[in-house]
Amino acid sequence: MKVKTQYSIQKERYSILQAAKRVMPRPIFVSEYIYKLAIIIMGNLLCAIAFNGFFIPNHLLSGGVGGISIMVYYLTDVSTGLVVFLINIPIFIIGAKIIDKKFTVYSFISMLSLSFLLGFTQDIGKYIELNDVLLGAVFGAVFNGLGMGILFRNRISQGGMDIIAAVLKKKFNINVGTGLMAVNTMIVALSSTLFGLKPAMYTFIAMYIGYQIVDKVQEGIDTKKNVIIISDNAEKLAEAIIKRLKRGVTFLQGEGGYSKCNKKVIYCIVTSTQIGKLKEILEELDPNAFMTINNIQEVKGTGFKNAGI
């Protein structure tokens, strides 16, 4: 008679669950869509407050499709709404093909939401009387950066140049904030020829602060760190990292340049909040261990969430 071990029982249960998942239809998680809609409203509300409460009352310029539509209006008298719609059509088609359709659909809903909220908050500037262009640029940038960062972190955009920035992120791994800054710098520079240099300079300040916040919000507070450790007790350290920090460890083979001795090199990725615990482990098991810690931009794999777009 064949006796089943605990491992074989667990393996059998896992196989049954996987088979059930393949047979059963995938449920529709309504909560995901409600969550996405809540994010769309919250992110676009912050952006609408930034525009109507800080940017427009202080006569700051606009980047993106809005900035292009304003320039076209002044040059040709064509409606800004029509220009925005016409420019967004090819941009949304590109987004659907290069990124994914789900992202494009949510971005389209986000674009409609922003249009509605801009109208809803149109008079909010009356209640925010700063009479200071610099303060308007800075606080407008904070609200706009938070709003856009929240959207991008959840794989949603406002259409227009946001989708172009997402394409640059996917194709060339350029930070969303950096991509937006580059594209909108050219648009605002062109706008300055029509509206003057001073408003453009304040707009550049607002753009820089805003897109720095976009990148910070998208990456999150708990950033990822690349850690390399050289130690004579590599096995014990690796075991402690796996058990206490719940992080995977890879051994690399190293050789001392002077001693010519072979050593195991520990390579792992941890979060910034785990660095303190990691240092405690080193102090406890090998105070003489050599460790380097580096910031990393993005991690994709088991145990780490993908940071938005």
LINRA-V869735 format. One record per residue. N is the residue number from 1. RES is the residue in three letters. SS is DSSP state (alpha for helix, beta for strand, coil for the rest). PSI is psi in whole degrees, 0 to 359 (999 if undefined). Layout:
n->N res->RES ss->SS psi->PSI
n->N res->RES ss->SS psi->PSI
This chain:
n->1 res->MET ss->coil psi->132
n->2 res->LYS ss->coil psi->125
n->3 res->VAL ss->coil psi->129
n->4 res->LYS ss->coil psi->131
n->5 res->THR ss->coil psi->166
n->6 res->GLN ss->alpha psi->323
n->7 res->TYR ss->alpha psi->316
n->8 res->SER ss->alpha psi->325
n->9 res->ILE ss->alpha psi->314
n->10 res->GLN ss->alpha psi->319
n->11 res->LYS ss->alpha psi->320
n->12 res->GLU ss->alpha psi->318
n->13 res->ARG ss->alpha psi->319
n->14 res->TYR ss->alpha psi->319
n->15 res->SER ss->alpha psi->321
n->16 res->ILE ss->alpha psi->316
n->17 res->LEU ss->alpha psi->318
n->18 res->GLN ss->alpha psi->321
n->19 res->ALA ss->alpha psi->321
n->20 res->ALA ss->alpha psi->321
n->21 res->LYS ss->alpha psi->324
n->22 res->ARG ss->alpha psi->326
n->23 res->VAL ss->alpha psi->315
n->24 res->MET ss->coil psi->141
n->25 res->PRO ss->coil psi->146
n->26 res->ARG ss->coil psi->124
n->27 res->PRO ss->coil psi->154
n->28 res->ILE ss->coil psi->119
n->29 res->PHE ss->coil psi->96
n->30 res->VAL ss->alpha psi->326
n->31 res->SER ss->alpha psi->329
n->32 res->GLU ss->alpha psi->317
n->33 res->TYR ss->alpha psi->322
n->34 res->ILE ss->alpha psi->318
n->35 res->TYR ss->alpha psi->315
n->36 res->LYS ss->alpha psi->318
n->37 res->LEU ss->alpha psi->321
n->38 res->ALA ss->alpha psi->319
n->39 res->ILE ss->alpha psi->318
n->40 res->ILE ss->alpha psi->314
n->41 res->ILE ss->alpha psi->314
n->42 res->MET ss->alpha psi->313
n->43 res->GLY ss->alpha psi->315
n->44 res->ASN ss->alpha psi->332
n->45 res->LEU ss->alpha psi->318
n->46 res->LEU ss->alpha psi->318
n->47 res->CYS ss->alpha psi->320
n->48 res->ALA ss->alpha psi->320
n->49 res->ILE ss->alpha psi->321
n->50 res->ALA ss->alpha psi->315
n->51 res->PHE ss->alpha psi->308
n->52 res->ASN ss->alpha psi->337
n->53 res->GLY ss->alpha psi->334
n->54 res->PHE ss->alpha psi->312
n->55 res->PHE ss->alpha psi->304
n->56 res->ILE ss->coil psi->314
n->57 res->PRO ss->coil psi->334
n->58 res->ASN ss->coil psi->12
n->59 res->HIS ss->coil psi->39
n->60 res->LEU ss->coil psi->152
n->61 res->LEU ss->coil psi->174
n->62 res->SER ss->coil psi->142
n->63 res->GLY ss->coil psi->193
n->64 res->GLY ss->alpha psi->198
n->65 res->VAL ss->alpha psi->325
n->66 res->GLY ss->alpha psi->317
n->67 res->GLY ss->alpha psi->320
n->68 res->ILE ss->alpha psi->318
n->69 res->SER ss->alpha psi->324
n->70 res->ILE ss->alpha psi->317
n->71 res->MET ss->alpha psi->316
n->72 res->VAL ss->alpha psi->321
n->73 res->TYR ss->alpha psi->314
n->74 res->TYR ss->alpha psi->331
n->75 res->LEU ss->alpha psi->326
n->76 res->THR ss->alpha psi->349
n->77 res->ASP ss->coil psi->16
n->78 res->VAL ss->coil psi->140
n->79 res->SER ss->coil psi->136
n->80 res->THR ss->alpha psi->322
n->81 res->GLY ss->alpha psi->319
n->82 res->LEU ss->alpha psi->318
n->83 res->VAL ss->alpha psi->316
n->84 res->VAL ss->alpha psi->315
n->85 res->PHE ss->alpha psi->314
n->86 res->LEU ss->alpha psi->320
n->87 res->ILE ss->alpha psi->324
n->88 res->ASN ss->alpha psi->335
n->89 res->ILE ss->alpha psi->303
n->90 res->PRO ss->alpha psi->329
n->91 res->ILE ss->alpha psi->317
n->92 res->PHE ss->alpha psi->325
n->93 res->ILE ss->alpha psi->317
n->94 res->ILE ss->alpha psi->316
n->95 res->GLY ss->alpha psi->318
n->96 res->ALA ss->alpha psi->324
n->97 res->LYS ss->alpha psi->318
n->98 res->ILE ss->alpha psi->320
n->99 res->ILE ss->coil psi->266
n->100 res->ASP ss->coil psi->162
n->101 res->LYS ss->alpha psi->323
n->102 res->LYS ss->alpha psi->316
n->103 res->PHE ss->alpha psi->318
n->104 res->THR ss->alpha psi->319
n->105 res->VAL ss->alpha psi->312
n->106 res->TYR ss->alpha psi->323
n->107 res->SER ss->alpha psi->324
n->108 res->PHE ss->alpha psi->316
n->109 res->ILE ss->alpha psi->321
n->110 res->SER ss->alpha psi->321
n->111 res->MET ss->alpha psi->317
n->112 res->LEU ss->alpha psi->320
n->113 res->SER ss->alpha psi->317
n->114 res->LEU ss->alpha psi->318
n->115 res->SER ss->alpha psi->316
n->116 res->PHE ss->alpha psi->315
n->117 res->LEU ss->alpha psi->330
n->118 res->LEU ss->alpha psi->322
n->119 res->GLY ss->alpha psi->321
n->120 res->PHE ss->alpha psi->325
n->121 res->THR ss->coil psi->20
n->122 res->GLN ss->coil psi->325
n->123 res->ASP ss->coil psi->11
n->124 res->ILE ss->alpha psi->336
n->125 res->GLY ss->alpha psi->336
n->126 res->LYS ss->alpha psi->334
n->127 res->TYR ss->alpha psi->358
n->128 res->ILE ss->coil psi->85
n->129 res->GLU ss->coil psi->98
n->130 res->LEU ss->coil psi->321
n->131 res->ASN ss->coil psi->36
n->132 res->ASP ss->coil psi->113
n->133 res->VAL ss->alpha psi->320
n->134 res->LEU ss->alpha psi->315
n->135 res->LEU ss->alpha psi->321
n->136 res->GLY ss->alpha psi->320
n->137 res->ALA ss->alpha psi->316
n->138 res->VAL ss->alpha psi->307
n->139 res->PHE ss->alpha psi->329
n->140 res->GLY ss->alpha psi->320
n->141 res->ALA ss->alpha psi->321
n->142 res->VAL ss->alpha psi->311
n->143 res->PHE ss->alpha psi->315
n->144 res->ASN ss->alpha psi->318
n->145 res->GLY ss->alpha psi->318
n->146 res->LEU ss->alpha psi->315
n->147 res->GLY ss->alpha psi->312
n->148 res->MET ss->alpha psi->323
n->149 res->GLY ss->alpha psi->318
n->150 res->ILE ss->alpha psi->319
n->151 res->LEU ss->alpha psi->311
n->152 res->PHE ss->alpha psi->324
n->153 res->ARG ss->alpha psi->333
n->154 res->ASN ss->coil psi->22
n->155 res->ARG ss->coil psi->48
n->156 res->ILE ss->coil psi->146
n->157 res->SER ss->coil psi->183
n->158 res->GLN ss->coil psi->16
n->159 res->GLY ss->coil psi->192
n->160 res->GLY ss->coil psi->226
n->161 res->MET ss->alpha psi->341
n->162 res->ASP ss->alpha psi->320
n->163 res->ILE ss->alpha psi->322
n->164 res->ILE ss->alpha psi->318
n->165 res->ALA ss->alpha psi->322
n->166 res->ALA ss->alpha psi->322
n->167 res->VAL ss->alpha psi->317
n->168 res->LEU ss->alpha psi->323
n->169 res->LYS ss->alpha psi->315
n->170 res->LYS ss->alpha psi->319
n->171 res->LYS ss->alpha psi->319
n->172 res->PHE ss->alpha psi->5
n->173 res->ASN ss->coil psi->36
n->174 res->ILE ss->coil psi->130
n->175 res->ASN ss->coil psi->142
n->176 res->VAL ss->alpha psi->313
n->177 res->GLY ss->alpha psi->319
n->178 res->THR ss->alpha psi->317
n->179 res->GLY ss->alpha psi->316
n->180 res->LEU ss->alpha psi->320
n->181 res->MET ss->alpha psi->317
n->182 res->ALA ss->alpha psi->313
n->183 res->VAL ss->alpha psi->313
n->184 res->ASN ss->alpha psi->336
n->185 res->THR ss->alpha psi->318
n->186 res->MET ss->alpha psi->320
n->187 res->ILE ss->alpha psi->315
n->188 res->VAL ss->alpha psi->324
n->189 res->ALA ss->alpha psi->320
n->190 res->LEU ss->alpha psi->322
n->191 res->SER ss->alpha psi->327
n->192 res->SER ss->alpha psi->335
n->193 res->THR ss->alpha psi->338
n->194 res->LEU ss->alpha psi->325
n->195 res->PHE ss->alpha psi->356
n->196 res->GLY ss->coil psi->160
n->197 res->LEU ss->alpha psi->323
n->198 res->LYS ss->alpha psi->311
n->199 res->PRO ss->alpha psi->324
n->200 res->ALA ss->alpha psi->321
n->201 res->MET ss->alpha psi->318
n->202 res->TYR ss->alpha psi->324
n->203 res->THR ss->alpha psi->321
n->204 res->PHE ss->alpha psi->321
n->205 res->ILE ss->alpha psi->312
n->206 res->ALA ss->alpha psi->318
n->207 res->MET ss->alpha psi->315
n->208 res->TYR ss->alpha psi->312
n->209 res->ILE ss->alpha psi->315
n->210 res->GLY ss->alpha psi->316
n->211 res->TYR ss->alpha psi->337
n->212 res->GLN ss->alpha psi->319
n->213 res->ILE ss->alpha psi->321
n->214 res->VAL ss->alpha psi->311
n->215 res->ASP ss->alpha psi->320
n->216 res->LYS ss->alpha psi->316
n->217 res->VAL ss->alpha psi->319
n->218 res->GLN ss->alpha psi->318
n->219 res->GLU ss->alpha psi->331
n->220 res->GLY ss->coil psi->163
n->221 res->ILE ss->coil psi->320
n->222 res->ASP ss->coil psi->79
n->223 res->THR ss->coil psi->165
n->224 res->LYS ss->beta psi->146
n->225 res->LYS ss->beta psi->139
n->226 res->ASN ss->beta psi->120
n->227 res->VAL ss->beta psi->132
n->228 res->ILE ss->beta psi->127
n->229 res->ILE ss->beta psi->131
n->230 res->ILE ss->beta psi->120
n->231 res->SER ss->coil psi->155
n->232 res->ASP ss->coil psi->345
n->233 res->ASN ss->coil psi->45
n->234 res->ALA ss->alpha psi->322
n->235 res->GLU ss->alpha psi->314
n->236 res->LYS ss->alpha psi->319
n->237 res->LEU ss->alpha psi->317
n->238 res->ALA ss->alpha psi->318
n->239 res->GLU ss->alpha psi->319
n->240 res->ALA ss->alpha psi->321
n->241 res->ILE ss->alpha psi->317
n->242 res->ILE ss->alpha psi->317
n->243 res->LYS ss->alpha psi->315
n->244 res->ARG ss->alpha psi->321
n->245 res->LEU ss->alpha psi->349
n->246 res->LYS ss->coil psi->40
n->247 res->ARG ss->coil psi->144
n->248 res->GLY ss->coil psi->153
n->249 res->VAL ss->coil psi->139
n->250 res->THR ss->beta psi->134
n->251 res->PHE ss->beta psi->130
n->252 res->LEU ss->beta psi->147
n->253 res->GLN ss->beta psi->123
n->254 res->GLY ss->beta psi->161
n->255 res->GLU ss->beta psi->129
n->256 res->GLY ss->coil psi->132
n->257 res->GLY ss->coil psi->329
n->258 res->TYR ss->coil psi->311
n->259 res->SER ss->coil psi->338
n->260 res->LYS ss->coil psi->16
n->261 res->CYS ss->coil psi->142
n->262 res->ASN ss->beta psi->136
n->263 res->LYS ss->beta psi->151
n->264 res->LYS ss->beta psi->134
n->265 res->VAL ss->beta psi->128
n->266 res->ILE ss->beta psi->129
n->267 res->TYR ss->beta psi->126
n->268 res->CYS ss->beta psi->163
n->269 res->ILE ss->beta psi->127
n->270 res->VAL ss->beta psi->169
n->271 res->THR ss->beta psi->163
n->272 res->SER ss->alpha psi->328
n->273 res->THR ss->alpha psi->346
n->274 res->GLN ss->alpha psi->354
n->275 res->ILE ss->alpha psi->318
n->276 res->GLY ss->alpha psi->315
n->277 res->LYS ss->alpha psi->323
n->278 res->LEU ss->alpha psi->319
n->279 res->LYS ss->alpha psi->324
n->280 res->GLU ss->alpha psi->319
n->281 res->ILE ss->alpha psi->316
n->282 res->LEU ss->alpha psi->318
n->283 res->GLU ss->alpha psi->326
n->284 res->GLU ss->alpha psi->316
n->285 res->LEU ss->alpha psi->329
n->286 res->ASP ss->coil psi->86
n->287 res->PRO ss->coil psi->340
n->288 res->ASN ss->coil psi->6
n->289 res->ALA ss->coil psi->147
n->290 res->PHE ss->beta psi->126
n->291 res->MET ss->beta psi->137
n->292 res->THR ss->beta psi->143
n->293 res->ILE ss->beta psi->126
n->294 res->ASN ss->beta psi->145
n->295 res->ASN ss->beta psi->143
n->296 res->ILE ss->coil psi->150
n->297 res->GLN ss->coil psi->321
n->298 res->GLU ss->coil psi->142
n->299 res->VAL ss->coil psi->134
n->300 res->LYS ss->coil psi->121
n->301 res->GLY ss->beta psi->181
n->302 res->THR ss->coil psi->131
n->303 res->GLY ss->coil psi->354
n->304 res->PHE ss->beta psi->136
n->305 res->LYS ss->coil psi->143
n->306 res->ASN ss->coil psi->129
n->307 res->ALA ss->coil psi->79
n->308 res->GLY ss->coil psi->222
n->309 res->ILE ss->coil psi->999
